[in-house]
Amino acid sequence: MSLPLTNRKINLVQATSINMIDMVGIGPFIVMPFVVAQFNNGLFIWAWIFGAVTAFADAMIWSELGAKYPLAGGTYNFHRIAFGERGGRFMSFLFVWQTSIQAPLVMASASIGFSQHLTYIIHLTDWQQRTISGGLVILVFLLLYRKIETIGKISVALGSVVVLTILWIIISGLTHRQHSLQLLPSGTESFFSYAFWAAIGQASVKTVYAYLGYYNVCHLGGEIKNPAKNIPRSIFISIAGIAILYLLMNISIMGVIPWQSINKDDKHLVSSFMEQLYGHQAGIIITGLILLIAFSSLFALVLGYSRVPYAAAVDGNFFRIFAKVHPTKNFPYISLIFLCALGFVFSLLLRLDEAIKSILAIRIIVQFVAQAVGIVLLRKSLGAKDLPFKMWLFPVPVIISVAIWLFLFISTGWFALWGSLIALAGVCVYFILKSIKENKI
């Protein structure tokens, strides 16, 4: 039997913590060397600024929609309402279809990054790394198989570890600074050159991945206290806080290690940085903390995504079995089981770079761009008078957001085709199911 998931137990601090641990995760630690290696002039910091601008513009859309429609499932409900009766069912189905594939890919990226970082402490063969990745997904599943109020308290504790770890890295780098960081082009270099924007495109696919998660509270909309205020606040606080931490962390690390020496495959960059400053034992400690952060992020993102297929099924727009709620713990356990099972499989089969590019390629059109279009449709049909939160300078953030997402979609290369094919498969499944339902009637 399905029950409406409106158990509002998560406060602002907990909501912000859930966002922040989802955002950080293993992302900034594994993508940092790749981002630096894309630039031959030391201007890599602009890829992180570009990622922050992307998140901030898109956050305007999420905040307005999340405050107005605080329901479990986030984008599923936004599409359902914005695109009308016919278009809404189609777009919301397409979103939950891609989420059922994309969410396990995000789980896989976090778990694969975890196992790769673990090799700094112990030597692991390729299959040993894959086994650990899969085991981590199972562990998160077991921890999330419980009541939501317990999870909110766990998130605050894990969020504190995230902030304290990054602060330790920042303070260590700033107090041992040896090199200055180039912020502006010099000589014949220019912000308006093809080489600069090609590097921004490739690098920002990774930095935007490191920012993703600022909207996680929207997936938990039915479980947030005072959502009209706490959803927008938690989104903007988490973006501002994480952007500052990311920029300072880059400045700190590259102030000690020359950017010219960075290799894109240097997966232990942060650990080596701490080892250079304080010795091998410090490298082990920071690696342990990074592993805890990766685990925390996996915990938060699985929590949010498990509500999406549930919301669609309750609405009668996805496979009915996903609407089941645990009889005593009151959470969508079938949805959680399915996503974790597929995440387990992906963590065994994929490489990290493949997972990251696939994540963005699958999501950009069906979720981010479509959501921007949806908010324009809602403003046109309902106006802005009754909105709890109104985005600033509408429609400028919408235009900026769509332009950036399309730029990043193209920058994923062949993975853009992969994302398009998954969406096309979703279209086919939707009309097949619709035809079957109509014939039964």
N, C-alpha and C positions, 0 to 999 in steps of 0.2 A: 504493500500500500504506500502511496506517495503522500508526503506531508509538506505544506508550505514551509520553506526554510527562512523564517524571519525571527530567528533567535538572536536579538541584538545584544551581544555581550562584549564586543570589541570596542574599546575606547580609542581616543586619538593617539595616545602614546603607543598602544599596541598596533594600531593600524599603520602608523608611520614606521614602526619597527618591522612589520611584515613587508612593507614596500622596500625598505632599505636593505634588508637581508636578501630579498629577491633580486634587487638591483646589483648588489656587489657580487656575492657568490664567488665563483672562481674566475669570472669574466675579466676584470682589469688585470689580474696577475698573469693570465695566459695570453692575452692579446697585446699587452704592452710591447714586447719585443717585436712582434709583427708590425705594429703601428710605426714604431721608430724606424724600422728597416725600409719602410715604403718611401721615406724622404731622404734625399741626398744632400739636404741643406739644414737639417736640424729643426725644421719648422713643424715637427710632429705634434706639438702641443695644440695646433689648430684643428687637428682631427678630433681631439677631445672636446674642444670648444664647440665644434660643429655638432658633435653628439649631444652636448648639453642644450644647444639651441633647438635641435630636433626634438628632444624630450620636452623642452619648455613649451614650444609651439603646440605640440600634440597634447600636452597636459591641459591646455585650455579647453580642448574638445572633450577630453575625458572628464574633466572637472564639471563642466556644464551638464553633460549627460549623466554623470554619476550622481550629482546632487539632485537632479530632477527625477531620476529613475533608479533609486537605490535598491536593486533587486539582485538576487543570486544569478550569476551568469554574465554580468557585464555587457559586452558587445552584443551577445545574443539578443538581449532585450532591447538594446538601443536600435539594432537593425529592425527588429520586429515592429517597433513603434514607428520609426522614422520612415520606412519605405512603404507603409500602408498595408492593407490586408493581403493582397496578392504578392506584391513585391517584398513585403516584410517577411512572409513565411519562407520565400525563396532565399533571400539574402541571409536570414538568420540560420536557416538550415546549412547554407554554404559555409557560414562562419563556423558552426559547430562541427561540420565535416572536416574542415581544415584544422581546427583545434584538436580534434581527436588524433591527428597525425603530428601536428606541430608541437603540441604540448609534450608528448613523449620524446620528441627530438630535443626539446629544451632540457628535459630530465637527463637524456643521454649526454648532452654537452657538458652538463655539470658533473655527472658521475665520471665521464672520461677524463675531464680536467682534473678531478680529484685523484684518480689513479695515476695519472702522469706526474702530478706533483709528489705523490708518495714515493716515486723512484729516487727522489733526492735523499730519502732516509734509508730505503732498502732497495736492492736490485730486484727488478721484476721483469719476467719475460713478457712478450706481447700478450699471450693468453692469460697470464697471471693478472696483468692489468685489466683485461676485459672481464675476468672473473670478479675482481674487486669492484669494478664499475657496476656490474649487475647486482652484486651483493648489496651495494649501497642503496640502490633503488628499492630493494626488498626491505632494508632496514627502515627507510623513510616511510614506506607503506605501513609497516608495523607501528611506528610512532604516531602516524596520523589516524590510526584506527581507534579514535577516541572522541570525547566531547570537545566542542569548540572553545569553551572557557579555559580549559586546561591548555589548549594550543596557544591562546593569546598570551598567557603568562610565559610559556616557553619562548615565544617570539621576542619578548622584551629582553630576556636574558641573552638570547643569541644575538640580538641586535646590538647589545652593549659590547659583546665580544668583537663584532665587526668594526665598530667605531674605534675602540681602544687599540685594536691591532693596526689599523691604518694610521692612527695618530702616532703610534710607536715608530712606524716606518718613516712618517713625515718628519718627526722631531729628530730622528737619527740622521736623516739625510741633511736637514738644514743645519745641524750642528757640526757636520763633517764636510761641508760643502767645499768642493775643489774646482768646479767648473761653472761657468755661467751658461744660461740657456738662451738660445737665440729665439726671439719672439717676432722679429720683423725681417723681411727680405733684405738682403744686402747685395751690392754690386748690380749685376744684370738680372738678379732674381726678381720675381714679381708675383703678387697675389693673383694676377690676371693671366698667368701663363697656363697652357694646356698641361704641362708637367705637374704643376701644383695641384690642379683640380683632379687630375688622374690619380695622384697620390691620395688626395682627400677622399675620392670615391672609394678606392680600395681599402684605405685605412678606416674610414668611417663605417663601413660594413661591420668592422670589428668593434669600434668604440660605441656605436649605437647598440650593438648587442650587449655591451657592458652596462648600458644605462637601462635597458629594458626591465620592466617590473614596477615602474613608478605608478602604474594603474592597477596593481594587483588587488587593491581594496575594492575596486569596482566589481570584480568577480565575486567578492564577498559582500556585496551591497546589502543583502538582507540580514547580515549579521553585524553591521556597524552601528554603534550608538550615534544618535544625532547626525545622520548621514549628510544632511544638507550643508552642514558646516565641516564635519570631520573628514569627509571624502576629499573635497578640494584642498583643505589644509594639509592633510597627510600627503597628498600628491606633490604639492609645491614645496613643502618642507623637505621631503625626501629627495627631490631633484636638486634643490639648492644645496643641501648638505652633502650629497654624494658628489655633485659637480665640483664643489670646493675641495673635497677630499681627494678626488681623482687628479685634479690639476696640481695640487700641492704634492701628491705622491709622485707624479711624474717629474716635477721640478726637483724634488728631493733626491730621487734615485739617479736621475741624469746629471745631477750636480756632483755626484760621486763617481759614477761610471760614465766614461765618454760615450756619447751616442754613436760615434763612428765604429765602436767596437761591438755593437749589438748585432747579433744574428737573429733572424726572424724565428728560428727554431729553438731559441734559448728559453726553454720552458721553466728553468729554475732561476730566472733573472733576479727576482726579489730575494730568494734564499741566498744566492751568491752575493748579493748586495749586503745583506746583513752579516754574512760570513766574513766579507772583506772588512767590515767595520769592527765586529766584535768576536770573530772566531767561529769555528765550525758549530759549536754548541748553540750559538745564537741562530745560525742558519737552520738548525734542526727545530728550534723552538718556533721560529716564524713559519716554518713549513707546517708544523703542527697546527698553528693558529689559522693558516690559510686553508688547511684541510677542514677545520671546524667551520670556517666561513662558507666553504663550498657546500658542506653538508647543510648548513643553516639555510642557504639559498634554495637548495633542492627541496628542503622541508617546506619553505614558504610558497614556492611556485606550484608544487603539487597540490598544496592546500587550496590555492586559488583556482587552478585549472579543473580540479575535480568537480567544481560547482557548475561548469559550463554545460557538459552533456546532460547533467541533471536538470538544469533549467529548461533546456530544449525538450527533454522528454516529458516533463511536467506539462509543458505547453502543447503536447501532442505533435511535436514537430521533429522528433527524433525517435530512435528505437525505444519502445516503451520500457524495456527492462532497466534503462538508466534512471528512471524516475523513482526507483526504490530507495527508501530511506531506512537506515538501520533501526530496528524496532525499539531499542533501548538507548542508543547513543545519539540518535537524531542527526545523522550525517549521510550523504549519498554514497553508500559503500560500493555499489556496483560500478559507478563511475570511477571511483578511486581504484578499484581492482583492475578495471580495463586499462586505464591510462598507465598505471604502474607496470602492468604486464607487458604492454607495448614498449614502454620506456626501457624495460629490462632487455627486450630483444634488440632494440636500437643500440643500447650501450655495449652489446656484444659484437655488433656487426659494423658500426660506423667509425670513421676517423673524426677527430675533433673539428677540423676545418670544414669537412663535408656537413657536419651537423649544424655549425654556425651559419653557413651560407644558406642551407636549406631552410632554417628557421625564418630568416628574413624574407627569402624569396616566396615562401608559402603565405606569409602573413600580410605583406604590404598592401596588395590590391584588395583582398577580401575583407581585411580588418581595418587597417589604418586609413587608406584612401576612401573606402566605402563609408567609414564612420564619419569622415570629414564631409562627404556628400550628404550623409544622413542628417547632420546637424543643420546644414543649410535648408534642407527640406522641412525640418521641424520648425525652424525659425520662420519660414515662409508660411506654413500652415497654422501655427499656433502663436506666433509672435514671441516676444521676449519678456513680456510684462510679468509673468508668474514664475520666472526662473529663479531658483534659490541662489544660483551663482551664474553670473553673466560674464562670458569671456571678454577680455579687454580688447578694444579696437576691432571688433568684429567687422568685416570678415578677414582682416589681415592675417591673423594666426592660421586660419583655414587655408588661405592661399599659400602661405609659406610652408605649411605642413605638407600639403599635397605635392608641391614642387620638390621638396626635399625627399619625400618618400619615393617619388618616381625616379629621381636621380639615383637613389640607393638601390632601387629595384634593378635598374640598368647595370649598376656597378656589381651586382652579384653574378653577372656573366651567364654562363649556361644554366646556372641554378634558377634563373628567372623562367626558363623553359620548363624546368622540373616543377616549379610552383604553379605555373599556368596549367600544366597537365593534371595536377592534383585537383585544381579548381574545376577543370573541365570534367573530370571523373565525378566530382561532387554534383555538378549540374545534371549529368546523366542519371546518377542514383536518385536524385530528387524527383525527376520526372518519371522514372520507373516506379518509384514508390507511390507517387501521386496517381499514376495510371492504375496501379493495383488497387488502391483505396477507392477510386471512383468506380471501378468495375465491380467491386464488392457491393457498393451502394446500389 
